[in-house]
Amino acid sequence: MTHVAPVGGTAVQDHVALAEIELCGELIIAASAADDRLSMESIDEVLRVAEERAAAREG
């Protein structure tokens, strides 16, 4: 017996997973544009680590 997913608007969106996929894409773009390996500082910049830490401190 074969099970087929129903057709229509039944897809569930996982916003956390979508955000992670977007960040991975940004890392891939940055890595492909770089001449050498990305430094930890460059990775933090792409992932906006400093912005997230500042936002956590503020609120």
TORDREN-856590 format. One line per 10 residues: number of its first residue (from 1); their letters; for each residue x, y, z of N, C-alpha, C, CB. Coordinates in Angstrom, 3 decimals, always signed. Each point is the difference from the previous one (the first is absolute). Glycine has a CB too. Layout:
# residues N
NUM) A) X/Y/Z/X/Y/Z/X/Y/Z/X/Y/Z  ...
//
This chain:
# residues 59
1) MTHVAPVGGT) +0.841/-1.182/+0.000/-0.841/+1.182/+0.000/+0.888/+1.249/+0.000/-1.846/-1.253/+1.223  +1.554/+2.195/-2.084/+0.772/+1.224/-0.122/-0.744/+1.146/+0.657/+1.036/-0.828/-2.127  -0.313/+1.606/+2.938/-0.584/+1.178/+0.627/+0.498/+1.233/-0.732/-0.147/-1.163/+2.245  -0.758/+2.045/-2.587/+0.341/+1.227/-0.707/-0.438/+1.172/+0.856/-0.228/-1.120/-2.266  +1.079/+2.135/+2.341/-0.346/+1.192/+0.764/-1.211/+0.680/-0.635/+2.411/+0.297/+0.707  -3.301/+0.215/+0.110/-1.174/+0.677/-0.548/+0.381/+1.257/-0.776/-1.348/-0.900/+1.895  +0.579/+1.216/-2.893/+0.237/+1.181/-0.821/-0.748/+1.165/+0.637/+0.290/-1.394/-2.124  +0.335/+2.548/+2.118/-0.669/+1.181/+0.540/+0.846/+0.661/+1.065/-2.210/-1.029/-0.495  +1.634/+1.968/+1.186/+0.702/+0.815/+0.983/+0.186/-0.669/+1.340/-0.907/+1.935/-1.143  +1.461/-3.114/+1.174/+0.184/-0.703/+1.268/+1.434/+0.068/+0.508/-1.847/-1.509/-0.659
11) AVQDHVALAE) +2.725/+2.190/-0.057/+1.400/+0.084/+0.404/+0.134/+0.845/+1.261/+0.726/-0.257/-2.395  +0.120/-0.197/+3.287/+0.271/+0.718/+1.240/+1.316/+0.726/-0.171/-1.276/-1.688/+1.404  +1.309/+2.959/-1.030/+1.232/+0.764/-0.108/+0.662/+0.072/+1.364/-0.932/+1.344/-1.919  +2.170/-1.735/+1.961/+0.798/+0.086/+1.213/+0.884/+1.233/-0.163/-0.030/-2.550/+0.411  -0.309/+3.631/+0.272/+0.695/+1.269/-0.191/+1.455/-0.065/+0.464/-2.183/+1.169/+0.279  +2.454/-1.963/+0.748/+1.376/-0.153/+0.461/+0.825/-0.714/-1.067/-0.776/-0.064/+2.406  +0.231/-0.995/-2.968/+0.719/-0.723/-1.051/+0.221/+0.884/-1.219/-0.988/-2.149/+0.817  -0.009/+2.937/-1.182/+0.152/+0.899/-1.149/+1.085/+1.037/+0.258/-2.413/-0.338/-0.574  +2.493/+0.861/+1.799/+1.039/+0.967/+0.349/+1.379/-0.647/-0.060/-1.632/+1.229/+1.460  +1.743/-2.472/-0.978/+1.277/-0.707/-0.060/+0.427/-0.257/-1.441/-0.518/-1.062/+2.203
21) IELCGELIIA) -0.424/+0.716/-3.045/+0.302/-0.228/-1.415/+0.488/+1.290/-0.649/-1.731/-1.828/-0.096  +1.106/+2.936/+0.442/+0.420/+1.293/-0.549/+1.424/+0.340/+0.437/-2.394/+0.774/+0.006  +2.715/-1.001/+1.265/+1.347/+0.274/+0.490/+1.029/-0.903/-0.667/-0.971/+0.729/+2.181  +0.623/-1.988/-2.383/+0.910/-0.919/-0.702/+0.254/+0.489/-1.420/-0.834/-1.925/+1.394  -0.202/+2.397/-2.047/+0.149/+0.536/-1.344/+0.921/+1.206/-0.023/-2.271/-0.835/-0.546  +2.125/+1.709/+1.540/+0.873/+1.167/+0.071/+1.448/-0.404/+0.238/-1.914/+1.346/+0.865  +2.124/-2.381/-0.045/+1.365/-0.491/+0.208/+0.586/-0.585/-1.277/-0.564/-0.465/+2.383  -0.243/-0.262/-3.122/+0.468/-0.589/-1.259/+0.379/+1.091/-0.987/-1.458/-2.006/+0.378  +0.656/+3.043/-0.464/+0.292/+1.117/-0.907/+1.302/+0.688/+0.416/-2.474/+0.334/-0.425  +2.622/-0.078/+1.726/+1.213/+0.660/+0.491/+1.228/-0.869/-0.257/-1.352/+1.182/+1.762
31) ASAADDRLSM) +1.230/-2.483/-1.533/+1.132/-0.899/-0.209/+0.372/-0.087/-1.475/-0.694/-1.304/+2.015  -0.289/+1.311/-2.886/+0.304/-0.096/-1.429/+0.629/+1.289/-0.534/-1.899/-1.612/-0.254  +1.619/+2.729/+0.897/+0.568/+1.281/-0.435/+1.386/+0.255/+0.589/-2.318/+0.881/-0.204  +2.680/-1.634/+1.236/+1.282/+0.217/+0.677/+1.140/-0.653/-0.777/-1.188/+0.099/+2.212  +2.356/+0.491/-2.079/+1.189/-0.564/-0.641/+0.558/-1.182/+0.789/+0.516/+2.256/-0.945  -0.760/-2.263/+2.259/+0.538/-1.020/+0.885/-1.105/-0.417/+0.968/+2.367/+0.937/-0.201  -2.039/-1.746/+1.161/-0.983/-0.415/+0.995/-0.502/+1.216/+0.767/+1.105/-2.258/+0.202  -2.354/+2.205/+0.232/-0.554/+1.080/+0.808/+0.570/-0.069/+1.409/-2.112/-0.003/-1.377  +2.495/+1.150/+1.898/+0.459/+0.051/+1.385/-1.210/-0.070/+0.921/+2.043/+1.361/-0.648  -1.793/-1.639/+1.913/-1.091/-0.033/+0.975/-0.698/+1.364/+0.058/+1.231/-1.760/+1.345
41) ESIDEVLRVA) -0.451/+2.828/-1.467/-0.579/+1.348/+0.020/-0.907/+0.218/-1.203/+2.017/+0.847/+1.226  -1.603/-1.340/-2.379/-0.822/+0.128/-1.205/-1.295/-0.796/+0.135/+2.076/+0.326/-1.370  -1.972/-1.519/+1.930/-1.188/-0.816/+0.204/-0.959/+0.694/+0.957/+1.340/-2.082/-0.420  -0.804/+2.630/+1.514/-0.838/+0.727/+0.959/-0.681/+1.194/-0.662/+1.522/-0.723/+1.858  -0.797/+1.391/-2.750/-0.566/+1.149/-0.702/-1.157/-0.426/-0.902/+2.240/+1.133/+0.075  -2.039/-2.218/-0.821/-1.055/-0.506/-0.886/-1.231/-0.410/+0.811/+1.748/-0.790/-1.643  -1.498/+0.151/+2.782/-1.106/-0.474/+0.833/-0.571/+1.082/+0.908/+1.028/-2.245/-0.071  -0.452/+3.437/+0.006/-0.461/+1.137/+0.789/+0.010/-0.292/+1.509/-1.412/+0.686/-1.948  +2.491/-1.319/+2.396/+0.130/-0.378/+1.409/+0.035/+1.234/+0.890/+1.228/-2.077/-0.671  -0.449/+3.094/+0.293/+0.108/+1.209/+0.815/-1.357/+0.680/+0.144/+2.373/+0.291/-0.757
51) EERAAAREG) -3.139/-0.235/-0.321/-1.329/+0.617/+0.054/-0.919/-0.752/+0.962/+0.291/+0.793/-2.363  -0.230/-2.122/+2.316/-0.847/-0.809/+0.863/+0.387/+0.179/+1.473/-0.293/-1.657/-1.874  +1.583/+1.721/+2.142/+0.459/+0.203/+1.387/-0.428/+1.362/+0.496/+1.963/-1.503/-0.392  -1.849/+2.536/-0.445/-0.407/+1.351/+0.409/-1.507/+0.043/+0.262/+1.896/+0.998/-1.347  -2.668/-1.646/+0.524/-1.450/-0.036/+0.191/-0.363/-0.740/+1.279/-0.320/+0.079/-2.480  +1.057/-1.139/+2.799/-0.267/-0.765/+1.226/+0.316/+0.839/+1.224/+0.506/-2.144/-1.201  +0.551/+2.944/+1.121/+0.355/+0.870/+1.130/-1.048/+1.080/+0.221/+2.415/-0.434/-0.453  -2.983/+0.962/-0.626/-0.976/+1.084/+0.085/-1.352/-0.464/+0.517/+1.180/+1.104/-1.865  -1.531/-2.313/+1.530/-1.363/-0.342/+0.359/-0.210/-1.337/+0.504/-0.630/+1.511/-1.593
//
